[in-house]
């Protein structure tokens, strides 16, 4: 697959998972300094990894939530809670992911992630 094809595929998956609004905001913030990085994540994170057929998107979302919570990437975690819901992951499964994070990565990391997810899921209830 050419880089252009991988980028186009990645952008399509990125939009499906994160939503057009999020991707448009991210693209509007691209600068000459960040342009190469944005191209890289679109081609490889979205065009390769998220486009793969090894596991479904719900599973990818849960894996991503666990990893982001475990390493304390709170902004990315919040974005991927929304993406997980878009991918059909129910709140009960997000809770189970975070329970695993508590045992395997630490209670403080899970506690922070629970607070973030609770806010996002609560906002979802009020929509």
GIZI-V934938 format. One record per run of one state. SS is the DSSP state (H for helix, E for strand, L for the rest). FROM is the first residue (numbers start at 1). TO is the last residue. If there is no record, write none. Layout:
BEGIN
ss->{SS/SS}
from->{FROM/FROM}
to->{TO/TO}
END
This chain:
BEGIN
ss->{L/H/L/H/L/H/L/H/L/H/L/H/L/H/L}
from->{1/3/19/20/29/35/50/57/72/74/87/91/105/107/127}
to->{2/18/19/28/34/49/56/71/73/86/90/104/106/126/127}
END
